Amino acid sequence: MNKNNLIVGLFASVFLFLIILLVIPSLIAKEVDVQGEYVGSETCMECHEEQYKNYKMSIHYLTEKKNLKIKGCEACHGPGSIHAEEGEIEAIFTFDAATLAADKTEKCLNCHSQENKNFVFLGSNHMKGSVTCSDCHQAHPEMGKDMLLTKKGYKLCLSCHQEIAQKLALNERHRITEGMVKCTDCHKNHEPSLRTRLGGFKQETCYKCHTDKQGPFIYEHGAIRVEGCTSCHDPHGSVNRHMLTHQGTADLCFSCHISAPIWHTRFTAESVCTNCHSAIHGSQLDPHFIK
């Protein structure tokens, strides 16, 4: 029994020794790759001529003119000496699908968090959903790309938010596809979203355009302070007039006001509450928004 244990232990030791021989050199090589030398963007141009041409016309090229320790292609891709000599793609940092989203974003934030101390992209919904900077922006885009975007304007947002694209095809909608409103007029794509909808205090976003609904009013519509404008309106689009969430005005009002005065019992779903309660967004004179 002891002899068998000795043989098993011997084989285990040999196996462990072989693993060490295989793993340690690869770890050392990986360290060497990371610790390579910076060779300058001109070296990259020798092989990546088209990418360098686009890069030279982009705003990122301004880093070449600044007195920075790390600049140019290698500011994002890391030291390029080993990659230039051996051609190994593993020797540089790449922004492909196999690279972790957090690692790709960290590369961009090395510079872009310094220029804006309040930049809080790491807490944004995009980052939580593993959407990285390079999913929306190109480091060295083709000529004419605005803000290094991979697609123009709202088309970029709709490439992911396809459920919103359906609403923007409805007749009652914000005129985003016509260019009158931009997604970023309402949404801060680089910052955390404290609520999934523009409710509560965030209806201030709506007031930037709809100033006549802002007040202040002596008598406020309570839904405004709780759920905000989206308690009645769908901001992206609706089949109902004024982008209301319900087709009938009465259905919309009774969805909250389930206990109505007794003289309201004669009203039906076809009744229009705002015929009487015309100051529905708020009133200076009447608590029931009659005027």
C-alpha positions as CSV (number, residue, x, y, z in Angstrom):
1,M,0.0,0.0,0.0
2,N,2.8,2.4,0.9
3,K,4.6,1.4,-2.4
4,N,1.5,2.3,-4.4
5,N,1.2,5.7,-2.6
6,L,4.9,6.3,-3.4
7,I,4.3,5.7,-7.1
8,V,1.2,7.9,-7.2
9,G,3.1,10.7,-5.4
10,L,6.0,10.3,-7.8
11,F,3.7,10.6,-10.9
12,A,1.9,13.6,-9.3
13,S,5.2,15.3,-8.7
14,V,6.4,14.7,-12.3
15,F,3.1,15.9,-13.6
16,L,3.2,19.1,-11.5
17,F,6.8,19.7,-12.6
18,L,5.8,19.5,-16.3
19,I,2.9,21.9,-15.7
20,I,5.2,24.4,-14.2
21,L,7.6,24.1,-17.2
22,L,4.8,24.8,-19.6
23,V,3.0,27.6,-17.7
24,I,5.9,29.7,-16.3
25,P,7.4,30.5,-19.8
26,S,4.0,31.6,-21.1
27,L,3.5,33.8,-18.1
28,I,7.0,35.3,-18.6
29,A,6.3,35.9,-22.3
30,K,3.0,37.6,-21.6
31,E,4.8,39.9,-19.2
32,V,7.4,40.7,-21.9
33,D,4.6,41.5,-24.3
34,V,3.2,44.0,-21.9
35,Q,6.6,45.4,-21.1
36,G,7.5,46.0,-24.7
37,E,9.0,49.3,-26.0
38,Y,7.1,52.2,-27.5
39,V,8.1,52.6,-31.2
40,G,5.9,55.5,-32.4
41,S,2.9,55.7,-34.7
42,E,5.2,56.0,-37.8
43,T,6.2,52.4,-37.2
44,C,2.6,51.3,-37.2
45,M,2.0,53.2,-40.5
46,E,4.4,50.9,-42.3
47,C,1.8,48.1,-42.2
48,H,-1.4,49.8,-41.2
49,E,-1.3,52.5,-43.9
50,E,-5.1,53.0,-44.3
51,Q,-5.8,53.0,-40.5
52,Y,-3.0,55.6,-40.0
53,K,-4.4,57.8,-42.8
54,N,-7.8,57.9,-41.1
55,Y,-6.2,58.3,-37.6
56,K,-4.1,61.3,-38.9
57,M,-7.4,63.1,-39.9
58,S,-9.1,62.4,-36.5
59,I,-9.1,64.3,-33.3
60,H,-7.0,61.6,-31.7
61,Y,-4.1,62.7,-33.8
62,L,-3.8,65.8,-31.6
63,T,-2.1,63.6,-29.0
64,E,0.9,63.4,-31.3
65,K,1.3,67.2,-30.9
66,K,1.1,67.2,-27.1
67,N,4.0,66.5,-24.8
68,L,2.6,63.2,-23.6
69,K,4.6,60.2,-22.3
70,I,2.3,57.8,-24.2
71,K,0.6,59.0,-27.4
72,G,-0.5,57.9,-30.8
73,C,-1.5,54.4,-31.6
74,E,0.3,53.0,-28.6
75,A,-1.8,55.1,-26.2
76,C,-4.6,52.6,-26.9
77,H,-2.9,49.5,-28.2
78,G,0.1,49.5,-25.8
79,P,3.8,49.1,-26.6
80,G,4.2,48.0,-30.2
81,S,7.9,46.8,-30.5
82,I,7.2,43.1,-30.2
83,H,4.1,43.3,-32.5
84,A,6.2,45.2,-35.1
85,E,9.0,42.7,-34.9
86,E,7.1,39.4,-34.7
87,G,3.6,40.3,-36.0
88,E,1.9,38.6,-33.1
89,I,-1.6,40.1,-32.6
90,E,-1.4,39.0,-29.0
91,A,1.5,41.3,-28.4
92,I,-0.8,44.4,-28.4
93,F,-4.1,45.4,-26.9
94,T,-7.0,44.9,-29.3
95,F,-10.6,46.1,-29.3
96,D,-12.1,42.9,-30.7
97,A,-15.1,40.9,-29.3
98,A,-12.9,38.6,-27.3
99,T,-11.6,41.5,-25.1
100,L,-13.5,42.2,-22.0
101,A,-15.8,45.3,-22.1
102,A,-14.3,46.7,-18.9
103,D,-10.8,46.4,-20.3
104,K,-11.7,48.2,-23.5
105,T,-13.5,51.0,-21.7
106,E,-10.5,51.4,-19.3
107,K,-8.3,52.2,-22.2
108,C,-10.5,55.0,-23.3
109,L,-11.0,56.4,-19.8
110,N,-7.2,56.6,-19.2
111,C,-7.5,59.8,-21.2
112,H,-11.1,60.8,-21.2
113,S,-11.6,60.6,-17.5
114,Q,-8.8,63.1,-17.0
115,E,-10.3,65.8,-19.2
116,N,-13.6,65.6,-17.3
117,K,-13.3,64.8,-13.6
118,N,-17.1,64.4,-13.4
119,F,-17.1,61.7,-16.1
120,V,-19.0,58.8,-14.6
121,F,-19.4,56.4,-17.5
122,L,-18.6,53.4,-15.3
123,G,-21.9,53.9,-13.5
124,S,-23.9,54.3,-16.7
125,N,-26.5,51.9,-18.0
126,H,-24.4,51.4,-21.1
127,M,-21.4,50.2,-19.0
128,K,-23.6,48.0,-16.9
129,G,-24.9,46.4,-20.1
130,S,-21.3,45.8,-21.3
131,V,-21.6,48.4,-24.0
132,T,-18.1,49.9,-24.5
133,C,-16.9,53.1,-26.0
134,S,-15.7,51.3,-29.1
135,D,-19.3,50.0,-29.7
136,C,-20.4,53.6,-30.5
137,H,-17.1,55.3,-31.4
138,Q,-14.2,54.6,-33.8
139,A,-10.7,55.5,-32.8
140,H,-9.6,56.2,-36.4
141,P,-12.8,56.5,-38.4
142,E,-13.3,57.1,-42.1
143,M,-13.5,60.7,-43.2
144,G,-16.6,62.7,-42.3
145,K,-17.6,60.7,-39.2
146,D,-19.1,63.0,-36.6
147,M,-17.7,62.7,-33.1
148,L,-16.0,59.4,-34.2
149,L,-19.4,57.7,-34.2
150,T,-19.9,54.4,-35.9
151,K,-23.2,55.5,-37.3
152,K,-24.8,58.9,-37.7
153,G,-27.2,60.4,-35.1
154,Y,-30.2,58.5,-34.0
155,K,-29.4,55.5,-36.3
156,L,-26.6,54.6,-33.9
157,C,-29.0,54.5,-30.9
158,L,-31.6,52.5,-32.8
159,S,-29.1,49.9,-33.8
160,C,-29.5,48.6,-30.3
161,H,-32.8,50.2,-29.1
162,Q,-34.9,48.6,-31.8
163,E,-38.1,48.7,-29.7
164,I,-37.8,52.5,-29.8
165,A,-37.4,52.5,-33.6
166,Q,-40.9,51.0,-33.9
167,K,-42.4,53.8,-31.8
168,L,-40.6,56.4,-33.9
169,A,-42.5,55.0,-37.0
170,L,-45.8,56.0,-35.4
171,N,-47.6,59.2,-36.4
172,E,-47.6,60.7,-32.9
173,R,-44.0,60.9,-31.9
174,H,-41.1,63.2,-31.2
175,R,-39.6,64.2,-34.5
176,I,-36.3,62.4,-34.1
177,T,-36.0,60.9,-37.5
178,E,-36.6,64.3,-39.1
179,G,-33.7,65.8,-37.1
180,M,-35.8,68.2,-35.0
181,V,-34.9,66.3,-31.7
182,K,-31.9,64.2,-30.9
183,C,-31.8,61.3,-28.5
184,T,-29.1,63.1,-26.5
185,D,-31.4,66.0,-26.0
186,C,-33.1,63.9,-23.4
187,H,-30.7,61.1,-22.5
188,K,-27.3,61.4,-21.0
189,N,-25.6,58.4,-22.7
190,H,-22.4,58.7,-20.7
191,E,-23.9,59.1,-17.2
192,P,-25.9,57.0,-14.8
193,S,-29.7,57.0,-15.3
194,L,-31.3,57.3,-11.9
195,R,-34.6,56.1,-13.2
196,T,-35.5,53.9,-16.2
197,R,-38.0,56.5,-17.4
198,L,-38.1,60.2,-17.3
199,G,-40.2,60.3,-14.2
200,G,-40.2,62.3,-11.0
201,F,-37.8,65.2,-10.8
202,K,-36.4,64.1,-14.2
203,Q,-39.4,65.7,-16.0
204,E,-37.2,68.7,-15.9
205,T,-35.8,67.2,-19.1
206,C,-39.2,67.7,-20.8
207,Y,-39.4,71.3,-19.6
208,K,-36.4,72.3,-21.6
209,C,-38.7,72.4,-24.6
210,H,-42.2,72.4,-23.1
211,T,-41.7,75.5,-21.0
212,D,-45.4,76.3,-20.9
213,K,-46.1,73.1,-18.8
214,Q,-43.4,73.9,-16.2
215,G,-45.1,76.3,-13.8
216,P,-44.6,76.8,-10.9
217,F,-48.3,76.2,-10.2
218,I,-50.1,76.8,-6.9
219,Y,-52.1,73.6,-7.6
220,E,-49.9,70.9,-9.1
221,H,-51.0,67.7,-10.8
222,G,-49.7,65.1,-8.3
223,A,-48.6,62.6,-11.0
224,I,-46.0,65.1,-12.1
225,R,-44.0,64.9,-8.9
226,V,-44.4,61.1,-8.6
227,E,-44.0,59.6,-12.1
228,G,-43.5,62.7,-14.2
229,C,-44.7,63.4,-17.7
230,T,-44.4,59.8,-18.6
231,S,-47.4,58.9,-16.3
232,C,-49.6,60.2,-19.2
233,H,-47.3,60.4,-22.2
234,D,-45.0,58.0,-24.1
235,P,-42.0,60.2,-25.0
236,H,-40.9,58.1,-28.0
237,G,-44.2,57.7,-29.8
238,S,-47.8,56.5,-29.5
239,V,-50.8,55.6,-31.6
240,N,-52.8,58.1,-29.5
241,R,-52.9,61.8,-29.9
242,H,-50.5,63.9,-27.9
243,M,-48.5,60.7,-27.4
244,L,-50.9,59.7,-24.6
245,T,-50.5,56.2,-23.0
246,H,-54.3,55.5,-23.4
247,Q,-56.5,56.1,-26.4
248,G,-59.4,57.5,-24.4
249,T,-58.8,60.5,-22.1
250,A,-61.2,59.0,-19.5
251,D,-59.4,55.7,-19.5
252,L,-56.2,57.5,-18.8
253,C,-57.6,59.6,-16.0
254,F,-59.4,56.7,-14.4
255,S,-56.2,54.6,-14.4
256,C,-55.2,56.8,-11.4
257,H,-58.4,58.4,-10.2
258,I,-60.4,55.2,-9.5
259,S,-62.5,56.9,-6.8
260,A,-64.4,59.6,-8.6
261,P,-67.2,61.8,-7.1
262,I,-70.7,60.3,-7.5
263,W,-71.8,62.7,-10.2
264,H,-69.1,61.3,-12.4
265,T,-70.8,57.9,-12.6
266,R,-72.8,59.0,-15.6
267,F,-69.5,59.5,-17.5
268,T,-68.3,56.7,-19.8
269,A,-65.0,55.8,-21.5
270,E,-65.9,58.1,-24.3
271,S,-66.1,61.1,-22.0
272,V,-63.4,63.7,-22.2
273,C,-62.3,64.8,-18.7
274,T,-60.3,67.7,-20.0
275,N,-63.4,69.4,-21.3
276,C,-63.8,70.5,-17.7
277,H,-60.4,69.9,-16.2
278,S,-58.7,71.9,-18.9
279,A,-55.7,73.1,-16.9
280,I,-54.6,69.5,-16.4
281,H,-50.8,70.2,-16.1
282,G,-51.4,72.6,-13.2
283,S,-53.4,75.6,-12.2
284,Q,-53.0,78.9,-10.4
285,L,-56.7,79.2,-9.6
286,D,-58.5,75.8,-9.1
287,P,-57.4,72.7,-7.2
288,H,-59.4,70.6,-9.6
289,F,-57.8,72.1,-12.6
290,I,-61.1,73.5,-13.9
291,K,-59.3,76.6,-15.1
